[in-house]
Each structure stands twice: as structure tokens, then as C-alpha cells.
Amino acid sequence: MLLESSAVGARIELETIPKPEHLAWPDWLCAFPSFGYLLTTDHHALPALLESFHARGIAAARIGEITADQQLWVLENGDRALFRDLDQSPLTGLGPRTARPTTKKE
């Protein structure tokens, strides 16, 4: 939803997402959404942002980068897979590139 509403894409490096050691990836990635946050920032602000989480005992990490192509790519162990192409398959239909229906007043 973050990508679609911002009309951008991303590359996410799966291994860099903080995860409890005893959980499998499918279980962690399908966990209740409020267990984690996705934030975007520029490279210069990243260290201070990460430190603000770490100072409070909250796991935080750089997990990827924003791209201009409206595609979400997941990288794992050197392999890359297209998870979703928001140009071809919108998630919510609320992105700025999505055509809005028009109504005609008579």
C-alpha cells in the first residue's frame, strides 16, 4: 500500500528483515501487521532513524530501497523474484496512476 499510494516500487532484501530466530519466514511475513513498520528515509537520515529505534530496544534495519518502476522485487540468497507489478495489478486501486471513474451529471 505504501508503494502504490506513492507511485513507486521497491527492492527488498529478505535476509535483512529483523525476525525472531525461532520463526519460519512464512510465519513471520504473515504475522499481524502491527508487529512491524516500513518507513522510508534518505541515506543521510538513516543512521539517526535506526538509532532512535535501537535506543528503545526495537529491532530496525535497512531492508531495501525505493525504485521508480512500481514493481516490488524480493531478493533472497542472490535470487530475485517479482512479487507484484503495481502497474499491472494494483493492490487497492488508490494509487495516483490508477484511473478514477468519472461521473457525468445530466
C-alpha positions as CSV (number, residue, x, y, z in Angstrom):
1,M,0.0,0.0,0.0
2,L,2.9,2.4,0.7
3,L,4.3,1.8,-2.7
4,E,1.0,2.0,-4.6
5,S,0.0,5.3,-2.9
6,S,3.4,6.8,-3.6
7,A,3.6,5.6,-7.2
8,V,7.0,3.9,-6.6
9,G,8.4,0.4,-6.4
10,A,11.0,-1.3,-4.2
11,R,13.6,-3.9,-3.9
12,I,13.5,-5.8,-0.5
13,E,16.4,-8.0,0.7
14,L,14.5,-10.7,2.6
15,E,17.5,-11.7,4.8
16,T,17.9,-8.2,6.2
17,I,14.4,-8.1,7.7
18,P,14.6,-8.5,11.5
19,K,12.9,-11.7,12.5
20,P,12.9,-13.9,15.7
21,E,15.2,-16.8,15.1
22,H,12.7,-19.5,16.1
23,L,10.1,-18.4,13.4
24,A,10.0,-19.5,9.8
25,W,9.8,-16.8,7.1
26,P,6.2,-17.6,6.0
27,D,5.0,-17.3,9.6
28,W,6.9,-14.1,10.2
29,L,5.8,-12.4,7.0
30,C,2.2,-13.3,7.6
31,A,2.2,-12.1,11.2
32,F,-0.2,-9.4,12.5
33,P,0.8,-6.2,10.6
34,S,1.4,-4.1,13.7
35,F,4.4,-6.2,14.6
36,G,6.4,-4.1,12.2
37,Y,6.7,-0.8,10.4
38,L,8.0,0.1,6.9
39,L,9.5,3.6,6.8
40,T,11.3,5.4,4.1
41,T,14.1,7.9,4.5
42,D,17.1,9.2,2.6
43,H,20.6,7.7,3.1
44,H,21.7,10.6,5.3
45,A,18.9,10.3,7.8
46,L,19.1,6.5,8.0
47,P,21.6,6.2,10.8
48,A,19.8,8.5,13.2
49,L,16.4,6.8,12.4
50,L,17.8,3.4,13.1
51,E,19.5,4.6,16.3
52,S,16.2,6.1,17.6
53,F,14.6,2.6,17.4
54,H,17.7,0.7,18.7
55,A,17.9,3.1,21.7
56,R,14.4,1.9,22.7
57,G,15.2,-1.8,22.2
58,I,13.3,-2.0,19.0
59,A,14.8,-4.0,16.1
60,A,15.2,-1.9,13.0
61,A,17.2,-2.3,9.8
62,R,17.6,-1.1,6.2
63,I,15.9,-3.8,4.2
64,G,16.0,-2.4,0.7
65,E,15.4,0.7,-1.5
66,I,12.7,2.6,-3.2
67,T,12.6,2.4,-7.0
68,A,10.7,4.4,-9.7
69,D,9.2,1.5,-11.5
70,Q,6.0,0.5,-9.5
71,Q,7.4,-3.1,-9.1
72,L,8.1,-4.9,-5.8
73,W,11.1,-7.2,-6.1
74,V,12.2,-9.6,-3.3
75,L,15.8,-10.7,-3.2
76,E,16.9,-13.8,-1.3
77,N,20.3,-15.5,-1.4
78,G,21.2,-13.8,-4.6
79,D,17.9,-14.7,-6.3
80,R,15.4,-12.1,-7.4
81,A,11.7,-12.5,-7.8
82,L,9.0,-10.1,-8.9
83,F,6.4,-10.1,-6.0
84,R,4.0,-7.6,-7.5
85,D,3.8,-5.2,-10.5
86,L,1.5,-2.5,-9.3
87,D,1.1,-1.1,-12.9
88,Q,-0.4,-4.4,-14.0
89,S,-2.0,-5.5,-10.8
90,P,-2.9,-2.7,-8.3
91,L,-3.4,-3.7,-4.7
92,T,-6.0,-1.1,-3.6
93,G,-6.7,0.9,-6.7
94,L,-5.9,4.1,-4.7
95,G,-2.6,4.9,-6.3
96,P,-2.1,8.2,-8.2
97,R,-1.7,6.3,-11.5
98,T,-5.0,4.5,-11.2
99,A,-7.6,5.9,-13.4
100,R,-10.6,7.2,-11.5
101,P,-14.1,6.6,-12.8
102,T,-15.9,9.8,-13.8
103,T,-19.5,10.6,-13.4
104,K,-21.5,12.5,-15.8
105,K,-24.1,14.9,-14.5
106,E,-27.2,15.3,-16.6
